[in-house]
Amino acid sequence: MASIINLNNLKNMKRLSLLTIALLLAMFSTQAQVLPDLFITSLNASAVYEAPKSSITMSIGIRVAGASVGTYRPAVYVSDRPGAIGDFLGYLYVGSQNANTTHYIKRAFTYNGNATGKYLVVRVDGQNQITESNENNNIASAAITEVKPDLRVSSIDPSYTYDGTRSTINLDAYIYLANKSVGAYSPAVYISDRPNTFGNFLGYLNVSSHTANTTKKVSNGYPFRFNGDAAGKYIVIRVDGQNQIDESNENNNVSSQQLPEVKPDLFTTSITASYNYTGGRSYLSVRVNVYVANVAVGSYNPAVYISDRPGAIGDFLGYMPASPQSANTTQTLTKSFIYNGNASGKYIVIRVDGQNQIDESNENNNVTSGSIVFLPNFRTTETNIMFTEKPVYPNPATNYIKLNLTNDSPVAIYDLQGRMVASKLGKMGVYSVDISSLKPGTYWVKTAAGTQQFIKK
């Protein structure tokens, strides 16, 4: 025979094949028996207590080792002791999780009572849905820390006036409160040469209560006074001025804002002009009320012109010297002038800062004009001035002005460029004129009796 078959070798090969199969089956069986292991890698909890409840915020990291899992629901409790099951808060939810991954969850719960100082306890497989390789690492806990309020000033809007001796300061402060509502507190207000540095104490603002995560506008209930000019200085606010609030962050308590430079604003509120024409000349008497807003001023000299058109600079008549004037006051100036010609139908034009002595906040309301009323005789000037001056009220006005008319009279309103913007036929007595359609600004109103300026807000 070409070869001889060894029966013993065949038997050995058969045994080897059976052994290989057994080993493979054992390997597959071992792999099939790998179980997942769920455990908590991180847990944090904090609470805001506002009687009678606590708002708890938690974050957790859950690791799955060994094998992937389907849905599971970690159970969450509040307890007096770490690791001990306490008051049930609710379940977290995980739809599925791959093996050897970490799943992070952030969740909020409400607890009836004060949770600060207690423990948040989590049982990771809260409904025993997962068969695990290790059930002993299923529970973790963390102390619940207290969340404190945090106050900070988001912006300050100050303003002031200076009367030459002291400054009167008003302000609006916008205060943001994070985390937790608080009761009354009193921001302290200072004026300083440097930002965020306490200087002269001005007073307190008052807040009766403040809701968490909102901004509150707070204004001073009475004007603050500072002896001196506040220009260029800083308003500094320490938001918890009397240490009434236990805050999470005390380092953002102080804010400041530089006071803007406040300039005076001069404008005439009324012009009364009358004349007597004789010998080719007009003898004029002019009376002007000048209002100074914002800041006191020194001496100034309104320039007086006579013109064919309202608001237009014409022939120069002279100056009306004005004395130093306090902020937010009116000064009455009276002076006589001679005009070589007939003043009939002409206009008296006043440039209130006639020599550019005053640096003003608004130079656009510097020129105003009033009509001239013919007087048959100079001796009656004073009487006629009183007659021709028509109070306009309210002044400034928003929707209506009222005029005291001694007779039926046309009423015309002009802007500062001399353009007629409204006209009515006024009736004797108290006559109302609708100005709601006019743009905000300075205007003058003319009747048969005279002219007066007013401001539309």
C-alpha positions as CSV (number, residue, x, y, z in Angstrom):
1,M,0.0,0.0,0.0
2,A,1.1,3.6,-0.8
3,S,0.4,4.7,2.8
4,I,-0.7,3.3,6.1
5,I,-3.5,5.2,8.1
6,N,-2.7,5.6,11.7
7,L,-5.9,5.2,13.6
8,N,-4.4,6.6,16.8
9,N,-3.6,9.9,15.1
10,L,-7.2,10.2,13.9
11,K,-8.4,9.6,17.5
12,N,-6.1,12.4,18.8
13,M,-7.3,14.8,16.1
14,K,-10.8,14.2,17.1
15,R,-10.1,14.8,20.8
16,L,-8.3,18.1,19.8
17,S,-11.3,19.4,17.9
18,L,-13.7,18.7,20.7
19,L,-11.3,20.5,23.1
20,T,-11.2,23.6,20.8
21,I,-14.9,23.7,20.6
22,A,-15.3,23.5,24.3
23,L,-12.8,26.3,24.8
24,L,-14.7,28.5,22.3
25,L,-18.0,27.8,24.0
26,A,-16.5,28.7,27.3
27,M,-15.2,32.0,25.9
28,F,-18.6,32.9,24.5
29,S,-20.3,31.9,27.7
30,T,-18.0,34.2,29.7
31,Q,-18.7,37.2,27.4
32,A,-22.4,36.6,27.6
33,Q,-22.2,36.9,31.4
34,V,-20.6,40.5,31.5
35,L,-22.9,42.7,33.5
36,P,-23.1,46.5,33.7
37,D,-22.0,48.5,36.7
38,L,-23.6,51.9,37.4
39,F,-22.0,54.3,39.8
40,I,-22.0,58.1,40.4
41,T,-18.8,59.9,39.5
42,S,-19.9,63.4,40.6
43,L,-22.7,65.0,42.6
44,N,-23.3,68.6,43.6
45,A,-26.4,70.3,45.1
46,S,-27.3,73.8,46.2
47,A,-30.6,75.3,47.5
48,V,-32.3,78.6,47.7
49,Y,-34.5,78.7,50.8
50,E,-37.5,81.1,50.7
51,A,-39.9,80.0,53.4
52,P,-41.6,77.6,53.4
53,K,-39.8,75.9,50.5
54,S,-36.4,75.3,49.1
55,S,-35.5,75.3,45.4
56,I,-32.8,72.7,44.9
57,T,-30.5,72.6,41.9
58,M,-28.4,69.4,41.4
59,S,-25.9,68.1,38.9
60,I,-24.7,64.5,38.6
61,G,-22.4,62.4,36.5
62,I,-23.3,58.7,36.1
63,R,-20.8,56.1,34.7
64,V,-21.8,52.8,33.2
65,A,-19.0,50.2,33.1
66,G,-19.0,46.7,31.6
67,A,-22.0,46.7,29.4
68,S,-24.5,49.1,27.8
69,V,-27.9,49.6,29.5
70,G,-31.3,50.6,28.5
71,T,-33.7,52.9,30.4
72,Y,-33.0,53.5,34.1
73,R,-34.3,56.1,36.7
74,P,-32.0,57.3,39.4
75,A,-34.0,58.2,42.6
76,V,-33.3,61.4,44.4
77,Y,-33.8,62.1,48.2
78,V,-33.2,64.7,50.8
79,S,-31.7,63.4,54.0
80,D,-30.3,64.5,57.3
81,R,-27.4,62.1,57.0
82,P,-25.1,61.2,54.1
83,G,-25.9,57.9,52.3
84,A,-29.2,57.5,54.1
85,I,-32.5,57.4,52.2
86,G,-34.6,60.3,53.3
87,D,-37.5,62.4,51.8
88,F,-38.1,61.4,48.2
89,L,-37.9,64.2,45.7
90,G,-38.3,62.5,42.4
91,Y,-36.6,60.5,39.6
92,L,-34.1,61.4,37.0
93,Y,-34.4,59.8,33.6
94,V,-31.9,58.2,31.3
95,G,-33.1,56.7,28.1
96,S,-30.1,54.5,27.4
97,Q,-26.3,54.6,28.0
98,N,-23.4,52.9,26.2
99,A,-20.9,50.9,28.1
100,N,-17.9,52.9,29.6
101,T,-19.5,56.3,29.1
102,T,-20.5,59.0,31.6
103,H,-23.9,60.7,31.4
104,Y,-24.4,64.2,33.0
105,I,-27.7,65.5,34.3
106,K,-28.7,68.8,35.8
107,R,-32.1,69.1,37.4
108,A,-34.1,71.2,39.8
109,F,-36.5,70.1,42.6
110,T,-38.7,71.7,45.1
111,Y,-38.5,70.6,48.8
112,N,-41.0,71.6,51.5
113,G,-38.7,73.0,54.1
114,N,-35.2,74.3,54.5
115,A,-32.8,72.0,52.6
116,T,-29.7,73.9,53.4
117,G,-27.3,71.9,55.5
118,K,-29.0,68.6,54.6
119,Y,-27.8,66.0,52.1
120,L,-28.9,65.1,48.6
121,V,-28.9,61.3,48.2
122,V,-29.1,59.5,44.9
123,R,-29.7,55.8,44.3
124,V,-28.5,55.4,40.8
125,D,-30.8,52.4,39.8
126,G,-33.8,53.8,41.6
127,Q,-36.3,51.3,40.3
128,N,-34.1,48.2,40.2
129,Q,-34.3,48.0,36.4
130,I,-30.7,47.0,35.8
131,T,-29.0,43.8,36.9
132,E,-25.6,45.0,37.9
133,S,-22.3,43.4,38.6
134,N,-21.9,45.5,41.8
135,E,-24.9,46.7,43.8
136,N,-22.8,48.1,46.6
137,N,-21.8,51.4,44.8
138,N,-25.4,52.4,43.9
139,I,-25.8,55.2,46.4
140,A,-24.0,58.5,46.6
141,S,-24.6,61.8,48.5
142,A,-23.5,65.4,48.7
143,A,-24.1,68.2,51.2
144,I,-26.6,70.8,50.0
145,T,-25.0,74.2,50.1
146,E,-26.9,77.4,50.7
147,V,-27.3,79.8,47.7
148,K,-27.0,83.4,48.9
149,P,-28.2,86.5,47.1
150,D,-25.8,88.6,45.1
151,L,-26.5,92.4,44.7
152,R,-24.7,94.5,42.1
153,V,-25.3,97.9,40.5
154,S,-25.6,97.5,36.7
155,S,-25.8,101.2,35.9
156,I,-26.0,104.7,37.5
157,D,-27.7,107.7,35.9
158,P,-26.8,110.8,37.8
159,S,-27.5,114.5,37.2
160,Y,-26.9,117.7,39.1
161,T,-27.3,121.5,39.2
162,Y,-24.9,123.9,40.7
163,D,-26.0,127.3,42.1
164,G,-22.5,128.7,42.6
165,T,-22.3,127.4,46.2
166,R,-23.5,123.9,46.3
167,S,-24.6,121.1,43.9
168,T,-28.0,119.4,44.0
169,I,-27.7,115.8,42.9
170,N,-30.3,113.4,41.7
171,L,-29.8,109.9,40.4
172,D,-31.3,106.6,39.2
173,A,-29.5,103.4,40.1
174,Y,-30.3,100.1,38.4
175,I,-29.6,97.2,40.8
176,Y,-29.6,93.6,39.8
177,L,-30.3,90.8,42.4
178,A,-29.1,87.3,41.5
179,N,-30.1,83.9,43.1
180,K,-32.4,84.8,46.0
181,S,-35.0,87.4,46.9
182,V,-34.3,89.8,49.8
183,G,-36.1,92.2,52.0
184,A,-35.1,95.8,52.7
185,Y,-31.6,97.1,52.1
186,S,-30.1,100.6,51.8
187,P,-27.5,101.4,49.1
188,A,-25.0,104.1,50.4
189,V,-24.2,107.0,48.0
190,Y,-20.9,108.9,48.0
191,I,-19.3,111.6,45.9
192,S,-15.7,111.2,45.2
193,D,-12.7,112.5,43.2
194,R,-11.9,108.9,42.0
195,P,-14.0,106.0,40.7
196,N,-14.9,103.2,43.2
197,T,-13.4,105.2,46.1
198,F,-15.5,106.4,49.0
199,G,-15.6,110.1,49.4
200,N,-18.2,112.4,50.9
201,F,-21.2,110.6,52.1
202,L,-24.4,111.9,50.5
203,G,-27.1,109.6,51.9
204,Y,-28.9,106.3,51.4
205,L,-31.2,105.0,48.8
206,N,-34.1,102.8,50.1
207,V,-35.2,99.5,48.8
208,S,-38.1,97.8,50.6
209,S,-37.8,94.4,48.9
210,H,-36.3,92.9,45.8
211,T,-37.2,89.8,43.8
212,A,-34.5,87.4,42.7
213,N,-33.1,87.6,39.2
214,T,-34.6,91.0,38.5
215,T,-33.3,94.6,38.0
216,K,-34.8,97.3,40.2
217,K,-34.6,101.0,39.4
218,V,-34.0,103.0,42.6
219,S,-34.1,106.8,42.9
220,N,-33.2,109.1,45.7
221,G,-36.3,110.2,47.5
222,Y,-34.9,113.6,48.3
223,P,-32.1,115.6,46.5
224,F,-28.5,115.0,47.7
225,R,-26.6,118.2,48.5
226,F,-22.8,118.7,48.0
227,N,-21.0,121.9,49.1
228,G,-19.1,122.7,45.9
229,D,-19.2,122.1,42.2
230,A,-19.9,118.4,41.4
231,A,-18.6,118.6,37.9
232,G,-16.1,115.8,37.0
233,K,-16.6,114.0,40.3
234,Y,-17.9,110.4,40.7
235,I,-21.0,109.1,42.2
236,V,-20.0,105.9,44.1
237,I,-22.6,103.4,45.4
238,R,-22.0,100.7,47.9
239,V,-25.1,98.6,47.1
240,D,-25.5,96.9,50.5
241,G,-24.7,100.1,52.4
242,Q,-25.6,98.9,55.9
243,N,-24.5,95.3,55.6
244,Q,-28.1,94.1,55.8
245,I,-27.7,91.3,53.2
246,D,-25.5,88.2,53.6
247,E,-24.3,87.8,50.0
248,S,-22.5,85.2,48.0
249,N,-20.1,87.7,46.6
250,E,-19.1,90.9,48.5
251,N,-16.5,91.9,45.9
252,N,-18.9,93.4,43.4
253,N,-20.7,95.6,45.9
254,V,-19.2,99.0,44.8
255,S,-19.9,100.8,41.5
256,S,-19.3,104.4,40.3
257,Q,-20.3,106.8,37.5
258,Q,-18.8,110.1,36.6
259,L,-21.1,113.1,36.9
260,P,-21.6,114.7,33.5
261,E,-20.7,118.4,33.1
262,V,-23.8,120.4,33.5
263,K,-23.9,123.7,31.6
264,P,-26.4,126.5,32.0
265,D,-29.2,127.2,29.6
266,L,-30.4,130.7,29.1
267,F,-33.6,131.6,27.2
268,T,-36.3,134.3,27.3
269,T,-39.7,133.3,28.6
270,S,-41.4,136.6,27.5
271,I,-40.7,139.8,25.6
272,T,-42.7,142.9,26.0
273,A,-42.0,145.8,23.7
274,S,-43.8,149.2,23.2
275,Y,-42.8,152.5,21.5
276,N,-43.8,156.1,20.8
277,Y,-43.0,157.5,17.4
278,T,-42.2,161.2,17.2
279,G,-39.9,163.4,15.2
280,G,-38.9,160.6,12.9
281,R,-37.7,158.4,15.8
282,S,-39.2,155.6,17.8
283,Y,-38.7,155.6,21.5
284,L,-38.9,152.0,22.6
285,S,-39.3,150.3,26.0
286,V,-38.4,146.7,26.2
287,R,-38.9,144.2,29.0
288,V,-37.5,140.7,28.9
289,N,-37.8,137.8,31.3
290,V,-34.7,135.5,31.1
291,Y,-34.7,132.1,32.6
292,V,-31.4,130.3,33.6
293,A,-31.7,126.5,33.9
294,N,-29.3,124.0,35.4
295,V,-26.4,126.1,36.7
296,A,-25.9,129.6,38.1
297,V,-24.2,132.2,35.8
298,G,-22.3,135.4,36.2
299,S,-23.1,138.7,34.5
300,Y,-24.3,138.5,30.9
301,N,-25.6,141.0,28.3
302,P,-28.6,140.2,26.1
303,A,-28.4,141.9,22.8
304,V,-31.4,143.7,21.5
305,Y,-32.2,144.2,17.8
306,I,-35.1,145.6,15.7
307,S,-36.0,143.5,12.7
308,D,-38.6,143.2,9.9
309,R,-38.9,139.5,10.5
310,P,-39.3,137.5,13.7
311,G,-36.2,135.6,14.8
312,A,-34.0,137.5,12.4
313,I,-31.1,139.6,13.6
314,G,-31.7,143.2,12.4
315,D,-30.5,146.7,13.5
316,F,-28.6,146.6,16.7
317,L,-30.2,148.7,19.5
318,G,-28.0,147.9,22.4
319,Y,-27.5,145.6,25.4
320,M,-29.6,144.9,28.4
321,P,-27.0,144.2,31.2
322,A,-28.0,141.3,33.5
323,S,-26.8,140.6,37.0
324,P,-25.4,137.2,38.1
325,Q,-28.3,134.7,38.3
326,S,-28.9,131.6,40.3
327,A,-29.9,128.3,38.6
328,N,-33.5,127.8,37.8
329,T,-34.6,131.4,38.3
330,T,-36.0,134.2,36.2
331,Q,-34.5,137.7,35.9
332,T,-36.6,140.6,34.6
333,L,-34.7,143.2,32.5
334,T,-36.1,146.5,31.4
335,K,-34.4,149.1,29.2
336,S,-35.3,152.0,26.8
337,F,-33.9,152.3,23.3
338,I,-34.1,154.9,20.4
339,Y,-34.6,153.7,16.8
340,N,-34.1,156.1,13.9
341,G,-37.3,155.2,12.1
342,N,-40.8,154.1,12.6
343,A,-41.0,150.8,14.6
344,S,-44.5,150.1,13.4
345,G,-44.9,146.4,12.4
346,K,-41.4,145.5,13.3
347,Y,-40.1,143.0,15.8
348,I,-37.8,143.2,18.8
349,V,-35.3,140.3,18.6
350,I,-33.3,139.3,21.7
351,R,-30.1,137.3,21.6
352,V,-30.0,136.3,25.2
353,D,-26.2,135.7,25.5
354,G,-25.4,138.7,23.4
355,Q,-21.7,138.6,23.9
356,N,-21.1,134.9,24.0
357,Q,-20.1,135.1,27.7
358,I,-21.8,131.9,28.7
359,D,-21.0,128.3,27.6
360,E,-24.4,126.9,27.3
361,S,-25.9,123.4,27.0
362,N,-28.2,124.6,24.3
363,E,-27.3,127.4,21.9
364,N,-30.4,126.9,19.7
365,N,-32.9,128.7,21.9
366,N,-30.8,131.8,22.3
367,V,-32.7,134.0,19.9
368,T,-36.4,135.0,20.4
369,S,-38.5,137.9,19.2
370,G,-41.7,139.7,20.1
371,S,-43.9,142.2,18.2
372,I,-44.0,145.9,19.1
373,V,-47.2,147.5,20.1
374,F,-47.9,151.1,19.1
375,L,-48.4,153.4,22.0
376,P,-50.1,156.8,21.4
377,N,-48.0,158.4,24.1
378,F,-44.9,157.6,25.9
379,R,-46.4,158.4,29.3
380,T,-48.7,155.4,29.1
381,T,-45.8,153.0,28.4
382,E,-45.9,151.1,31.7
383,T,-49.7,150.6,31.6
384,N,-49.5,149.3,28.1
385,I,-46.6,147.0,28.9
386,M,-48.7,145.3,31.5
387,F,-51.5,145.1,28.9
388,T,-49.3,143.6,26.2
389,E,-47.6,141.0,28.3
390,K,-49.7,137.9,28.0
391,P,-49.1,135.1,30.4
392,V,-48.8,131.8,28.6
393,Y,-49.5,128.8,30.9
394,P,-48.5,126.2,31.5
395,N,-45.0,126.9,30.3
396,P,-43.4,124.6,29.4
397,A,-46.5,122.8,28.0
398,T,-47.2,119.4,26.4
399,N,-50.7,119.4,24.8
400,Y,-52.3,122.9,25.4
401,I,-51.3,126.4,26.2
402,K,-53.8,129.0,27.6
403,L,-53.8,132.7,26.9
404,N,-55.6,135.5,28.7
405,L,-57.2,137.5,25.9
406,T,-58.8,140.9,26.7
407,N,-60.5,140.9,23.2
408,D,-61.1,138.5,20.4
409,S,-57.8,138.3,18.6
410,P,-56.0,136.2,15.9
411,V,-53.5,133.9,17.6
412,A,-50.4,132.8,15.6
413,I,-47.6,130.5,16.7
414,Y,-44.2,130.8,15.1
415,D,-41.0,128.7,15.4
416,L,-37.6,130.3,16.0
417,Q,-37.0,130.7,12.3
418,G,-40.1,132.9,12.0
419,R,-42.3,130.3,10.2
420,M,-45.9,130.3,11.2
421,V,-46.8,126.8,12.4
422,A,-50.4,127.4,13.7
423,S,-53.0,130.0,13.7
424,K,-56.4,130.4,15.3
425,L,-59.1,133.1,16.0
426,G,-58.9,133.5,19.7
427,K,-61.9,134.4,21.8
428,M,-61.9,136.9,24.7
429,G,-61.1,135.4,28.1
430,V,-59.0,132.3,28.8
431,Y,-58.4,130.8,25.4
432,S,-56.8,127.3,24.9
433,V,-54.6,126.5,22.0
434,D,-53.9,122.8,21.0
435,I,-50.1,122.4,20.5
436,S,-50.0,118.6,20.7
437,S,-49.0,118.3,17.0
438,L,-46.0,120.6,17.4
439,K,-42.5,119.1,17.7
440,P,-40.8,119.7,21.1
441,G,-38.9,123.0,21.1
442,T,-39.2,126.7,21.6
443,Y,-41.9,128.8,20.0
444,W,-43.5,132.2,20.3
445,V,-47.2,133.0,20.2
446,K,-48.5,136.3,18.8
447,T,-51.8,138.1,19.4
448,A,-53.0,141.6,18.8
449,A,-51.8,142.4,22.3
450,G,-48.2,141.2,21.9
451,T,-45.8,138.2,21.8
452,Q,-44.5,135.7,24.3
453,Q,-42.3,132.7,24.1
454,F,-43.2,129.2,25.3
455,I,-41.6,125.8,25.3
456,K,-43.3,122.7,23.9
457,K,-42.1,119.6,25.8
